Amino acid sequence: MHKVTLWNSLGNELQEFKPIVPGKVSIYVCGPTVYSSPHIGNFRPAIVFDVLRRLFISLGYQVTYVSNYTDVDDKIIARAKELGIKEGALTEQVIKEYATLIDQIGCLQPDVKPRPTTYMPEIISYIEDLVKNGSAYAVDGDVYFRISSIAGYGELSGNTPEQLLNGARIEVNSKKESPIDFALWKKTDEGIQWNTPWSLGRPGWHTECCVMINSIFKDQNGLIDIHGGGFDLKFPHHENEMAQAKAHNHNKLAHYWLHNGFININNEKMSKSLGNVLLAKDVVAEYGGLAFRLMMLNAYYRAPVSFSDDTIKEAQVNLEKLQTTYKQLAVQLQLQGVDLKTIKKPDESAFYDAICEDLNTPNALSVLYEENKTANQLLRSRPLNLSALQDSFARLKDYFFVLGLGLQYPNLTEGDRELYNQYLGYKAAKNFAQSDLLREQLIAKGIL
């Protein structure tokens, strides 16, 4: 099995991946807050960690992949109020749109898609545990995490308590013991509420994910292999998740913390203030989900990726080239009587050498494009080298799976093969009227 190395934000170094349970991988990726139509930035972590998941599957691991929907949030309350609908109706609508887009960009749906609203008893119980052990305290219906109760706060992000206190604004009449303590429970008078020993209210964002991890991976004491998300989540969200896990389970929640870079629009950071936020549904409708995915994979996951008319159109062209070659390979092999389902996964290393080195998709794509070039040369050669064609087809199929480029090929029937051979016969006889007629039929069937 190939060795996988990952850049661990906890320690900021490249480390060899070693699972908690041999042969198994547990991954949790922070998902969207579902208050409005998702933008393209929501899908960079979805694509990055989908490739990582697919890589582990391809290497023979049993993967449990979890990604949540945050369905309790001030933004949700405000947006639902603005639209004059219930919060649940809004979140259901956005979740449905997001899940459809996940399919369209070639991602596998998560094995588990937890929502805080369905884990409220566990969230309340978890906070109670933290209050009981002195890691949290209640004040006027709110509950705060006591950062001074744990060692090593800031080891993920580099934001130590001393640095944070030096930069903290003095809060007038603050309920908190320290300006850097954070909310676990908020007393509220609007929006969805739950009854607790402290107040009617709702949980703090940082508590939701670590509780869902703790509940889903109870058999591992709430400790997972990989926790992922965008770079902007490293602090405070992930740092605060880890702090609670230290206080509750005496572990750091995950062994490997992975963070992806931002998306820039025409080399400018995407932001509402700049007015350059692109909705994912619009991009997918205009350019196609797989072209968007390929454009994302052109950049190393920890670096920024630039979305522009040029980068997305280049991805469209490259995708079309890959699709054409893959289809031609499949057709030629089937015309020669090869059953594509019997072709075995190839034994090769260049692609996996690239992708296993901290998910280096640009280098992996270079191997893919080189294989595509080789396949085209084989298709033009006469006589056809069936063995080499099968190897090339198998490699492309394998690479497409890992990268999530769900390109399709036609499965030929006996009638399709007869039609294709008739087409070749008319073409060889220079009977262009008949060959053009059959060519149109083959195009309509997706064979040419």
C-alpha positions as CSV (number, residue, x, y, z in Angstrom):
1,M,0.0,0.0,0.0
2,H,1.2,3.5,-0.9
3,K,2.4,5.7,2.0
4,V,0.2,8.8,2.4
5,T,1.7,12.0,3.8
6,L,-0.4,15.0,4.9
7,W,0.4,18.5,6.0
8,N,-0.8,18.6,9.6
9,S,-1.8,22.0,10.8
10,L,-1.3,20.7,14.3
11,G,2.5,21.1,14.3
12,N,2.7,22.6,10.8
13,E,4.6,19.7,9.3
14,L,4.3,17.0,6.7
15,Q,3.5,13.7,8.5
16,E,3.0,10.1,7.4
17,F,-0.7,9.1,7.8
18,K,-1.2,6.4,10.4
19,P,-4.8,5.5,11.2
20,I,-6.1,5.1,14.7
21,V,-7.7,1.8,13.7
22,P,-5.7,-0.2,11.1
23,G,-7.4,-0.3,7.7
24,K,-10.0,2.3,8.7
25,V,-10.1,6.1,8.3
26,S,-12.4,8.5,10.1
27,I,-12.9,12.0,8.5
28,Y,-15.0,14.9,9.6
29,V,-15.3,18.0,7.4
30,C,-17.0,21.2,8.5
31,G,-20.0,21.8,6.2
32,P,-22.0,24.9,5.4
33,T,-24.2,27.1,7.5
34,V,-27.4,26.7,5.6
35,Y,-29.0,30.1,5.5
36,S,-28.7,31.0,1.8
37,S,-27.8,29.6,-1.6
38,P,-24.3,28.2,-1.3
39,H,-21.4,30.1,-3.1
40,I,-18.5,28.4,-4.8
41,G,-16.3,28.8,-1.7
42,N,-18.5,26.3,0.1
43,F,-17.4,23.6,-2.3
44,R,-13.6,23.9,-2.2
45,P,-13.4,21.8,1.0
46,A,-16.1,19.5,-0.4
47,I,-13.9,18.8,-3.4
48,V,-10.6,18.6,-1.6
49,F,-11.7,16.2,1.1
50,D,-13.8,14.1,-1.4
51,V,-10.5,13.5,-3.3
52,L,-8.8,12.5,0.0
53,R,-11.7,10.2,0.8
54,R,-11.6,8.6,-2.7
55,L,-7.8,8.2,-2.4
56,F,-8.2,6.2,0.8
57,I,-11.0,4.1,-0.7
58,S,-8.8,3.4,-3.7
59,L,-5.9,2.3,-1.4
60,G,-8.2,-0.2,0.3
61,Y,-9.2,1.6,3.5
62,Q,-12.7,1.5,5.0
63,V,-13.6,5.2,5.2
64,T,-16.2,6.8,7.4
65,Y,-16.8,10.3,6.0
66,V,-18.9,12.8,8.0
67,S,-19.8,16.4,7.0
68,N,-22.4,18.4,8.8
69,Y,-25.0,21.0,8.0
70,T,-25.0,23.9,10.5
71,D,-28.8,24.5,10.9
72,V,-28.7,26.6,14.1
73,D,-27.3,30.1,13.6
74,D,-28.0,33.8,14.0
75,K,-27.8,34.2,10.2
76,I,-30.5,31.5,9.7
77,I,-32.8,33.3,12.2
78,A,-32.3,36.6,10.5
79,R,-32.7,35.2,7.0
80,A,-35.9,33.2,7.9
81,K,-37.3,36.4,9.5
82,E,-36.6,38.4,6.4
83,L,-38.3,35.8,4.2
84,G,-41.2,35.4,6.5
85,I,-40.7,31.6,6.8
86,K,-39.8,29.2,9.6
87,E,-36.1,28.4,10.1
88,G,-36.6,24.7,9.4
89,A,-38.2,25.5,6.0
90,L,-35.2,27.7,5.1
91,T,-32.6,25.1,6.2
92,E,-34.4,22.3,4.4
93,Q,-34.5,24.3,1.2
94,V,-30.7,25.2,1.3
95,I,-29.7,21.6,2.3
96,K,-31.6,20.2,-0.7
97,E,-29.8,22.6,-3.0
98,Y,-26.4,21.9,-1.5
99,A,-26.8,18.1,-1.7
100,T,-27.8,18.4,-5.4
101,L,-24.7,20.5,-6.1
102,I,-22.5,18.0,-4.3
103,D,-23.7,15.4,-6.8
104,Q,-23.2,17.7,-9.8
105,I,-19.6,18.5,-8.9
106,G,-18.8,14.8,-8.7
107,C,-18.5,14.4,-4.9
108,L,-19.7,11.3,-3.1
109,Q,-22.4,12.1,-0.5
110,P,-21.1,11.9,3.1
111,D,-21.7,8.7,5.0
112,V,-23.2,10.8,7.8
113,K,-24.7,14.3,7.4
114,P,-25.4,15.4,11.0
115,R,-27.3,18.6,12.0
116,P,-27.1,20.2,15.4
117,T,-30.9,20.3,15.7
118,T,-30.9,16.5,15.8
119,Y,-28.1,16.3,18.4
120,M,-29.5,18.8,21.0
121,P,-29.7,16.3,23.9
122,E,-26.1,15.3,23.3
123,I,-25.0,18.9,23.0
124,I,-26.7,19.9,26.3
125,S,-25.3,16.9,28.1
126,Y,-21.8,17.6,26.8
127,I,-22.0,21.2,28.1
128,E,-23.3,19.9,31.4
129,D,-20.2,17.7,31.7
130,L,-17.9,20.7,31.0
131,V,-19.7,22.8,33.7
132,K,-19.4,19.9,36.2
133,N,-15.7,19.4,35.6
134,G,-14.9,23.1,35.9
135,S,-14.1,23.7,32.3
136,A,-17.2,25.9,31.8
137,Y,-19.3,28.2,33.9
138,A,-22.9,29.6,33.6
139,V,-23.7,33.3,34.0
140,D,-27.2,34.7,33.6
141,G,-28.3,31.9,31.3
142,D,-25.2,31.8,29.1
143,V,-22.5,29.2,29.4
144,Y,-18.8,30.0,28.6
145,F,-15.8,27.8,28.2
146,R,-13.0,28.6,30.6
147,I,-9.9,28.6,28.5
148,S,-7.6,28.7,31.5
149,S,-8.9,25.2,32.4
150,I,-6.9,23.5,29.7
151,A,-3.2,23.4,28.7
152,G,-1.9,24.2,25.3
153,Y,-4.7,26.5,24.0
154,G,-3.5,28.0,20.7
155,E,-1.3,25.0,19.6
156,L,-3.3,24.6,16.4
157,S,-3.6,28.2,15.3
158,G,-0.6,29.8,17.1
159,N,-3.0,32.2,18.9
160,T,-1.9,31.7,22.5
161,P,-3.9,33.1,25.5
162,E,-1.2,35.6,26.2
163,Q,-1.3,37.0,22.6
164,L,-5.1,37.0,22.6
165,L,-5.3,38.8,26.0
166,N,-2.8,41.4,24.8
167,G,-5.0,42.1,21.7
168,A,-8.4,41.8,23.5
169,R,-10.6,44.8,23.8
170,I,-11.8,45.4,27.4
171,E,-15.5,44.4,27.5
172,V,-17.8,46.7,29.5
173,N,-19.9,44.7,32.0
174,S,-18.9,41.4,30.4
175,K,-20.3,38.3,31.9
176,K,-17.1,36.4,31.0
177,E,-14.4,35.7,33.5
178,S,-11.9,36.4,30.7
179,P,-12.3,38.2,27.4
180,I,-11.0,35.2,25.5
181,D,-13.5,32.6,27.0
182,F,-16.1,31.6,24.4
183,A,-19.8,30.8,24.4
184,L,-21.1,27.2,24.7
185,W,-24.7,28.1,25.2
186,K,-26.5,31.4,24.5
187,K,-29.7,32.6,26.2
188,T,-32.0,33.8,23.4
189,D,-35.4,35.4,23.1
190,E,-35.9,34.9,19.4
191,G,-35.6,32.0,17.0
192,I,-35.4,28.3,17.7
193,Q,-34.8,27.5,21.4
194,W,-34.2,24.6,23.7
195,N,-34.8,24.3,27.4
196,T,-31.8,23.6,29.6
197,P,-30.7,24.0,33.2
198,W,-29.3,27.4,32.3
199,S,-31.9,29.0,30.0
200,L,-34.0,28.8,26.9
201,G,-31.5,29.2,24.2
202,R,-29.3,27.6,21.6
203,P,-25.7,26.2,21.5
204,G,-22.6,28.1,20.4
205,W,-21.2,27.1,17.0
206,H,-17.9,25.8,18.3
207,T,-19.7,23.2,20.5
208,E,-21.9,21.7,17.8
209,C,-19.2,20.0,15.7
210,C,-17.1,18.5,18.6
211,V,-20.3,17.1,20.1
212,M,-21.4,15.5,16.9
213,I,-17.9,14.0,16.4
214,N,-18.0,12.7,20.0
215,S,-21.4,11.1,19.4
216,I,-20.8,9.6,16.0
217,F,-17.3,8.3,16.9
218,K,-18.2,7.2,20.5
219,D,-16.3,4.0,20.1
220,Q,-13.1,6.0,19.5
221,N,-13.7,8.2,22.5
222,G,-14.6,11.1,20.1
223,L,-11.1,10.9,18.5
224,I,-10.9,10.9,14.7
225,D,-8.1,10.6,12.2
226,I,-8.7,13.7,10.1
227,H,-10.6,16.9,10.8
228,G,-10.8,19.2,7.8
229,G,-12.2,22.5,6.6
230,G,-11.3,25.9,5.1
231,F,-8.2,27.8,6.4
232,D,-10.6,30.4,7.9
233,L,-11.9,27.7,10.4
234,K,-8.5,27.1,12.0
235,F,-9.2,29.9,14.4
236,P,-11.3,30.2,16.4
237,H,-13.6,27.4,15.3
238,H,-11.2,24.4,15.2
239,E,-9.0,25.7,18.0
240,N,-12.1,25.9,20.2
241,E,-13.4,22.5,19.2
242,M,-10.0,21.1,20.2
243,A,-10.2,22.9,23.5
244,Q,-13.5,21.3,24.4
245,A,-12.3,17.9,23.4
246,K,-9.2,18.3,25.7
247,A,-11.5,19.2,28.6
248,H,-14.2,16.6,27.9
249,N,-12.3,13.5,26.4
250,H,-8.7,14.4,27.2
251,N,-7.7,14.2,23.6
252,K,-7.2,16.6,20.7
253,L,-10.3,15.6,18.8
254,A,-8.2,14.6,15.7
255,H,-4.7,13.4,14.9
256,Y,-4.5,15.3,11.6
257,W,-6.0,18.8,11.0
258,L,-6.1,19.7,7.3
259,H,-7.1,23.2,5.9
260,N,-7.7,24.2,2.4
261,G,-7.0,27.7,0.8
262,F,-9.4,30.3,-0.4
263,I,-11.0,30.9,-3.8
264,N,-10.1,34.1,-5.5
265,I,-12.2,35.7,-8.3
266,N,-9.9,37.2,-11.0
267,N,-7.1,37.2,-8.4
268,E,-9.1,39.1,-5.8
269,K,-10.4,37.5,-2.6
270,M,-14.1,36.5,-2.9
271,S,-16.1,38.5,-0.5
272,K,-19.5,40.1,-0.1
273,S,-17.9,43.5,0.4
274,L,-16.3,43.4,-3.0
275,G,-19.5,42.1,-4.5
276,N,-17.8,39.3,-6.3
277,V,-19.5,36.3,-4.6
278,L,-20.4,33.6,-7.2
279,L,-23.3,31.2,-6.4
280,A,-22.4,27.6,-7.1
281,K,-25.7,26.9,-8.9
282,D,-24.9,29.6,-11.4
283,V,-21.4,28.4,-12.1
284,V,-22.5,24.8,-12.5
285,A,-25.3,25.8,-14.8
286,E,-23.0,27.8,-17.0
287,Y,-19.8,25.8,-17.1
288,G,-20.7,22.3,-15.7
289,G,-20.0,20.8,-12.4
290,L,-17.0,18.6,-13.5
291,A,-15.3,21.5,-15.3
292,F,-15.6,23.5,-12.0
293,R,-14.1,20.6,-10.1
294,L,-11.2,20.2,-12.6
295,M,-10.5,23.9,-12.3
296,M,-10.3,23.5,-8.5
297,L,-8.0,20.5,-8.8
298,N,-5.5,22.5,-10.9
299,A,-4.4,24.2,-7.7
300,Y,-2.7,22.6,-4.7
301,Y,-5.3,22.4,-2.0
302,R,-3.4,24.5,0.6
303,A,-2.8,27.3,-2.0
304,P,-5.4,29.8,-3.2
305,V,-7.3,28.8,-6.4
306,S,-8.2,31.5,-8.9
307,F,-11.6,31.4,-10.6
308,S,-11.7,33.4,-13.8
309,D,-13.2,33.1,-17.3
310,D,-9.9,31.8,-18.5
311,T,-9.3,29.2,-15.8
312,I,-12.8,27.7,-16.0
313,K,-12.8,27.6,-19.8
314,E,-9.4,25.9,-19.9
315,A,-10.8,23.3,-17.5
316,Q,-13.8,22.8,-19.9
317,V,-11.4,22.2,-22.8
318,N,-9.3,19.8,-20.9
319,L,-12.3,17.9,-19.6
320,E,-13.7,17.6,-23.1
321,K,-10.3,16.1,-24.3
322,L,-10.3,13.6,-21.5
323,Q,-14.0,12.6,-22.2
324,T,-13.3,12.1,-25.9
325,T,-10.3,9.9,-25.4
326,Y,-12.0,7.9,-22.7
327,K,-15.0,7.3,-24.9
328,Q,-12.9,6.3,-27.9
329,L,-10.9,3.9,-25.8
330,A,-14.1,2.3,-24.5
331,V,-15.6,2.0,-28.0
332,Q,-12.5,0.5,-29.6
333,L,-12.0,-2.1,-26.9
334,Q,-15.7,-3.1,-27.1
335,L,-15.5,-3.4,-30.9
336,Q,-12.6,-5.8,-30.4
337,G,-14.7,-7.9,-28.1
338,V,-13.2,-6.8,-24.8
339,D,-15.5,-6.8,-21.7
340,L,-14.6,-3.6,-20.0
341,K,-15.8,-4.9,-16.6
342,T,-13.1,-7.6,-16.6
343,I,-10.2,-5.2,-17.0
344,K,-8.2,-5.2,-13.7
345,K,-7.0,-2.1,-11.9
346,P,-3.5,-1.4,-13.0
347,D,-0.4,-1.8,-11.0
348,E,1.4,1.6,-11.3
349,S,3.0,4.3,-9.1
350,A,3.4,7.7,-10.8
351,F,-0.1,8.9,-10.2
352,Y,-0.2,7.6,-6.6
353,D,3.3,8.9,-5.9
354,A,1.9,12.4,-6.7
355,I,-1.5,12.2,-5.0
356,C,-0.2,10.5,-1.9
357,E,2.2,13.3,-1.3
358,D,-0.1,15.7,0.6
359,L,-2.9,15.4,-2.0
360,N,-0.8,17.0,-4.8
361,T,-3.6,17.2,-7.4
362,P,-1.6,19.4,-9.9
363,N,1.1,16.7,-10.2
364,A,-1.5,14.0,-10.3
365,L,-3.2,15.8,-13.2
366,S,0.1,15.9,-15.1
367,V,0.2,12.1,-14.9
368,L,-3.4,11.9,-16.0
369,Y,-2.8,14.2,-19.0
370,E,0.3,12.2,-20.0
371,E,-1.7,9.0,-19.9
372,N,-4.4,10.7,-22.0
373,K,-1.8,11.6,-24.6
374,T,-0.5,8.0,-24.6
375,A,-4.0,6.7,-25.1
376,N,-4.5,8.9,-28.1
377,Q,-1.3,7.6,-29.6
378,L,-2.4,4.0,-29.1
379,L,-5.8,4.7,-30.7
380,R,-4.0,6.0,-33.8
381,S,-1.6,3.1,-34.1
382,R,-2.2,0.2,-36.4
383,P,-2.6,-2.6,-35.7
384,L,-4.2,-1.8,-32.4
385,N,-2.3,-3.0,-29.3
386,L,-5.2,-4.4,-27.3
387,S,-3.1,-5.1,-24.2
388,A,-1.8,-1.5,-24.1
389,L,-5.2,-0.1,-24.8
390,Q,-6.7,-2.0,-21.9
391,D,-3.9,-0.9,-19.5
392,S,-4.4,2.7,-20.6
393,F,-8.2,2.5,-20.1
394,A,-7.8,1.0,-16.7
395,R,-5.4,3.7,-15.6
396,L,-7.6,6.5,-16.8
397,K,-10.6,4.9,-15.1
398,D,-8.7,4.6,-11.8
399,Y,-7.4,8.2,-12.0
400,F,-10.9,9.5,-12.8
401,F,-12.3,7.7,-9.7
402,V,-9.7,9.2,-7.3
403,L,-10.0,12.7,-8.8
404,G,-13.8,12.4,-8.9
405,L,-14.0,13.1,-12.6
406,G,-17.1,11.0,-13.3
407,L,-16.6,10.7,-17.0
408,Q,-18.9,8.2,-18.7
409,Y,-18.4,5.8,-21.7
410,P,-21.0,4.0,-23.8
411,N,-21.7,0.3,-23.2
412,L,-22.2,-1.1,-26.8
413,T,-24.9,-3.5,-27.6
414,E,-24.5,-6.0,-30.5
415,G,-26.7,-3.7,-32.6
416,D,-24.3,-0.8,-31.8
417,R,-21.3,-2.8,-32.9
418,E,-23.0,-3.7,-36.2
419,L,-24.0,-0.1,-36.8
420,Y,-20.4,1.0,-36.1
421,N,-18.9,-1.6,-38.5
422,Q,-21.4,-0.6,-41.2
423,Y,-20.4,3.0,-40.7
424,L,-16.7,2.1,-41.1
425,G,-17.6,0.0,-44.2
426,Y,-19.4,2.9,-45.9
427,K,-16.6,5.3,-44.9
428,A,-13.9,3.0,-46.4
429,A,-16.0,2.6,-49.6
430,K,-16.3,6.4,-49.8
431,N,-20.0,6.2,-49.6
432,F,-20.2,9.4,-47.7
433,A,-24.0,9.9,-47.9
434,Q,-24.5,6.6,-46.1
435,S,-21.6,7.0,-43.7
436,D,-22.8,10.5,-42.7
437,L,-26.2,9.1,-42.0
438,L,-24.9,6.4,-39.7
439,R,-22.4,8.8,-38.2
440,E,-25.4,11.0,-37.0
441,Q,-27.0,7.9,-35.4
442,L,-23.7,7.0,-33.6
443,I,-23.4,10.6,-32.4
444,A,-27.0,10.5,-31.1
445,K,-26.1,7.3,-29.2
446,G,-23.0,8.9,-27.7
447,I,-20.7,6.5,-29.4
448,L,-18.9,9.0,-31.6
